[in-house]
Amino acid sequence: MPVSPRNRGRIADPALEVPLKRDEFSWIGRLDQAVFDAIYRRSLVYNTCWEDPAVDRQALAIGPDDTLLVITSAGCNVLDYLLCGPRRVHAVDANPRQTALLELKLAGIRRLEHGDFFRIFGEGRHPAFRDVYRDCLREDLSAFARAYWDDRQHWFDAASPSGSFYFHGLSGVIARLFRSWVSLRPDLGRAIDALFAAGSLEAQREIYDLDVQHRLWRGPLRWALSRPITLSMLGVPHPQRREVLAQHADGVPGYVRAAIDYVMRELPLAENYFWHVYLRGAYSRETCPAYLERGNFERLRAGLVDRVVPHTCTVTEFLKRTPEPISKFVLLDHMDWMSCLHPGALAEEWACIFESARPGARAIFRSAHARPRYLEEIPVPRGRDSRPLRDWLVLHEEQAAVLTRQDRVHTYAGFHIADLPV
């Protein structure tokens, strides 16, 4: 599921800092955030991406002259954007474990045949993973990634009790617990299986309304979704929970239920690989990210894979040290938490984005709120001028609204498409 502080920024200039209002972030919120930070610093948060690249592609119109900055997350969408044939993709993430996962995928594309690659990253397990890792993948990894995967080869073992790589990492543990909960309710499990087997959207909607909804949203699931520790493991920090509470009377459980209700009623599950892997722990050959399809895998292997460059740092750190102009920015959702905890760092990040952007550059970003406050409240300097972020951007709100309805994940209230100032 969505949202985490993937790019923690440090404030280089204290003059850029914008003080928090005293009532904006309570001591309980700060304690909650401290717990989240402690978990985040030690863990792989995302084992798969929770942003729909099909929507992103339409918003970005990636072409052969584009150079992208993409927050890495699990690396799935980095590989998806590569299939558009851009000049280069810089994959940036402050969490080295997320970079390590991308490195493992890049090594697999370069060194493996499609069948082995799909077993590892499609099915989430391989009967001889330790041998494949030792003989084919390990030497291609950086020192950190090598040490990280040396200790976690069992995540891909076919005989592992957890059953799949996609039941590991923080979000994976929650998926495994949900699967265990469903296994104790055979009627719900059968109804979910029927959802995926539905032959039409009408049949899918009927199954969900009659057989799934009332069983799914009983007390235990609602209780779990209201616990801060559950949301921290899903990658949802306190500032984003606060944004949810500001716009949904039924809190986080109601917000999540509304999102899932929409997905199950309005979008065909037959092509929704996001919920397929979350509920089943594996992709199928027919329902999987584009990079796992044989033809696309071969295109990546034939040379596109060499156009991605991983970086473990913040967005600001990357932009300050690279002279390469960027034409497309994929910023995910990290501004939700930065605007609350480190507004000055967010202002500095946007100043660097403006400085590094090529003429005609475009950015996309997501938020837990349909109209995030930071667009109006964060002053961003450009030259000698300083204005609210919203005043610098040309937002394509109608296009974003149309694409939001197509989003197969559908757990973000806000999707934003912005042209940057020339």
Number of C-alpha atoms within 10 A of each C-alpha: 25 22 29 28 22 26 23 21 21 15 18 12 10 9 8 18 18 19 11 13 8 7 7 11 15 10 9 10 16 14 12 17 20 14 16 22 15 10 17 20 13 11 15 23 27 27 21 23 19 22 24 20 21 17 18 22 13 12 19 21 11 21 12 11 11 21 24 26 25 24 28 30 30 22 26 23 26 27 27 20 24 24 18 15 19 18 16 21 25 20 26 27 25 22 24 20 24 26 27 25 24 24 22 21 21 22 21 24 23 19 17 15 14 18 11 20 23 24 19 25 25 26 24 23 25 23 14 13 19 17 12 18 18 12 11 15 22 20 12 16 19 14 11 13 20 18 13 16 18 14 9 13 15 18 24 26 21 20 13 12 9 18 19 26 26 30 25 23 20 22 24 25 18 20 22 21 12 15 18 11 15 18 13 10 13 11 14 19 19 14 19 22 13 17 24 18 13 18 13 12 17 12 15 23 22 15 20 20 14 11 18 21 18 11 17 19 14 10 9 10 14 17 12 15 19 15 12 18 17 17 24 24 24 23 23 22 27 26 24 25 22 19 22 24 17 12 15 14 11 13 18 21 20 18 21 19 18 15 17 18 17 17 22 23 18 16 20 19 23 17 15 20 21 22 20 18 21 21 19 18 22 25 25 15 13 11 19 21 25 19 24 26 16 16 12 18 22 18 16 22 20 12 10 20 24 14 16 21 14 21 19 19 20 19 26 22 18 18 22 13 8 10 9 11 18 25 21 24 23 21 19 25 25 21 29 28 26 20 22 21 19 20 26 25 24 31 25 23 23 20 20 20 22 21 17 18 22 19 14 12 23 24 24 21 17 24 24 26 21 16 15 17 14 19 17 13 15 21 26 26 19 16 8 5 8 15 14 16 18 17 14 21 16 13 18 13 13 11 14 21 15 11 18 20 14 16 20 27 22 24 24 23 18 18 25 22 23 21 17 21 17 11
